[in-house]
Amino acid sequence: MIWQQAWLWAVLGVALAGLEMLAPGFYLLGLACGAIIVALLVWVGVLGASLPWMIFIMAAGALAAWLALRRWAGVYRNSPKIYDHDVNDN
């Protein structure tokens, strides 16, 4: 089937990464990372023909990437919001 092709998952990952530029936050970038992980695993030959496992690996990779991106560049829990300029000063 077509989902067994590594290029399909890679194209999906690149398309989701491109769509990330239109969405605020890191919502689609995690899914893009998950799709790229599946593409690499299919290309290496670790994942076979099982679509449910591919979707599960994509979801787990997306969750891990989302948590890593949130830790790296996201919002921290008890950090105060700091304003370094006034919106009325122009």
TIVEXRO-836562 format. One record per residue: residue in three letters; x, y, z of N, C-alpha, C in turn. Coordinates in steps of 0.1 Angstrom, whole numbers, padded with zeros to 4 digits, always signed. Layout:
BEGIN
ALAXYZXYZXYZ...
//
This chain:
BEGIN
MET+0008-0012+0000+0000+0000+0000+0009+0013+0000ILE+0003+0024-0002+0010+0036-0004+0016+0041+0010TRP+0010+0038+0021+0015+0042+0034+0028+0035+0038GLN+0032+0025+0030+0044+0018+0032+0056+0025+0026GLN+0054+0036+0019+0065+0043+0012+0070+0054+0021ALA+0083+0054+0023+0090+0064+0032+0088+0078+0026TRP+0088+0080+0013+0087+0093+0008+0074+0100+0011LEU+0063+0092+0012+0050+0097+0016+0050+0103+0029TRP+0056+0096+0039+0057+0102+0053+0066+0114+0053ALA+0077+0114+0045+0086+0125+0045+0079+0138+0039VAL+0071+0136+0028+0063+0147+0022+0053+0152+0032LEU+0046+0143+0039+0037+0147+0049+0043+0155+0060GLY+0055+0151+0065+0063+0158+0075+0067+0172+0070VAL+0071+0173+0058+0076+0186+0052+0063+0195+0050ALA+0052+0189+0046+0040+0197+0044+0035+0203+0057LEU+0035+0194+0068+0031+0199+0081+0040+0209+0087ALA+0053+0208+0084+0063+0218+0089+0060+0231+0081GLY+0057+0230+0068+0054+0243+0061+0041+0249+0066LEU+0031+0241+0069+0018+0247+0075+0020+0253+0088GLU+0031+0249+0095+0034+0254+0109+0036+0269+0108MET+0041+0274+0097+0043+0288+0096+0030+0296+0096LEU+0019+0290+0093+0006+0297+0093-0001+0296+0107ALA+0003+0287+0115-0003+0284+0128+0005+0290+0139PRO+0000+0296+0149+0008+0301+0161+0011+0289+0170GLY+0022+0289+0176+0026+0278+0185+0033+0267+0178PHE+0035+0256+0185+0042+0244+0179+0032+0233+0177TYR+0020+0235+0172+0010+0225+0171+0014+0215+0159LEU+0016+0220+0148+0019+0211+0136+0033+0207+0135LEU+0042+0214+0142+0056+0210+0141+0059+0197+0148GLY+0051+0194+0159+0052+0181+0166+0048+0170+0156LEU+0037+0172+0150+0032+0162+0140+0041+0160+0128ALA+0048+0171+0124+0058+0170+0114+0070+0161+0118CYS+0074+0163+0130+0085+0155+0136+0081+0141+0137GLY+0069+0138+0141+0064+0124+0141+0064+0118+0128ALA+0059+0125+0117+0059+0120+0104+0073+0117+0099ILE+0082+0126+0102+0096+0124+0098+0102+0112+0105ILE+0099+0110+0117+0104+0098+0125+0099+0085+0118VAL+0086+0085+0114+0080+0073+0108+0087+0071+0094ALA+0090+0082+0087+0096+0081+0074+0110+0075+0075LEU+0117+0079+0086+0131+0073+0088+0130+0059+0092LEU+0120+0055+0100+0119+0041+0104+0114+0032+0093VAL+0106+0037+0084+0102+0029+0072+0113+0028+0062TRP+0121+0039+0061+0132+0039+0052+0143+0029+0056VAL+0146+0028+0069+0156+0019+0075+0150+0005+0074GLY+0137+0003+0075+0132-0010+0074+0127-0016+0088VAL+0126-0007+0098+0122-0011+0111+0106-0013+0111LEU+0099-0004+0105+0085-0005+0104+0081-0012+0092GLY+0071-0021+0093+0067-0029+0082+0054-0023+0075ALA+0044-0032+0073+0032-0028+0066+0021-0024+0075SER+0023-0023+0088+0012-0021+0098+0009-0006+0099LEU-0002-0002+0093-0006+0012+0094-0009+0016+0108PRO-0016+0008+0117-0018+0012+0130-0006+0015+0138TRP+0005+0007+0136+0017+0009+0143+0024+0022+0138MET+0023+0025+0125+0029+0037+0120+0022+0049+0126ILE+0009+0049+0127+0001+0060+0133+0005+0061+0147PHE+0006+0050+0154+0010+0051+0169+0024+0057+0170ILE+0034+0053+0162+0047+0058+0163+0047+0073+0159MET+0039+0077+0150+0038+0091+0146+0032+0099+0158ALA+0022+0094+0164+0016+0101+0176+0025+0102+0187ALA+0033+0091+0190+0042+0091+0201+0054+0100+0198GLY+0058+0100+0186+0069+0110+0182+0064+0124+0182ALA+0052+0126+0178+0046+0140+0179+0045+0145+0193LEU+0041+0136+0202+0040+0140+0216+0053+0143+0222ALA+0063+0135+0219+0077+0137+0224+0083+0150+0219ALA+0081+0152+0206+0086+0164+0200+0079+0177+0205TRP+0065+0176+0207+0058+0187+0213+0063+0190+0227LEU+0065+0180+0235+0070+0182+0249+0084+0188+0249ALA+0092+0183+0240+0106+0189+0239+0106+0203+0234LEU+0098+0206+0224+0097+0220+0219+0091+0229+0230ARG+0081+0224+0237+0076+0233+0248+0086+0236+0259ARG+0094+0226+0262+0105+0228+0272+0115+0237+0267TRP+0119+0236+0254+0129+0244+0248+0125+0258+0246ALA+0114+0261+0240+0110+0274+0236+0096+0278+0241GLY+0090+0271+0250+0076+0273+0254+0075+0282+0266VAL+0063+0281+0272+0059+0288+0283+0063+0280+0296TYR+0069+0287+0305+0072+0281+0318+0061+0284+0328ARG+0059+0275+0337+0048+0276+0346+0047+0288+0355ASN+0057+0290+0363+0056+0301+0373+0064+0313+0369SER+0067+0315+0356+0075+0326+0352+0065+0338+0350PRO+0069+0350+0355+0061+0362+0354+0062+0367+0340LYS+0052+0374+0335+0052+0381+0322+0059+0394+0324ILE+0070+0396+0316+0078+0408+0317+0075+0417+0304TYR+0071+0429+0306+0069+0438+0295+0081+0448+0295ASP+0088+0448+0284+0100+0456+0283+0097+0470+0275HIS+0085+0471+0271+0082+0484+0264+0067+0487+0267ASP+0063+0500+0265+0050+0504+0267+0043+0505+0253VAL+0031+0500+0252+0025+0501+0239+0021+0515+0235ASN+0021+0524+0244+0017+0538+0241+0029+0546+0238ASP+0041+0541+0239+0053+0549+0236+0056+0546+0221ASN+0054+0556+0213+0058+0554+0199+0066+0566+0194
//
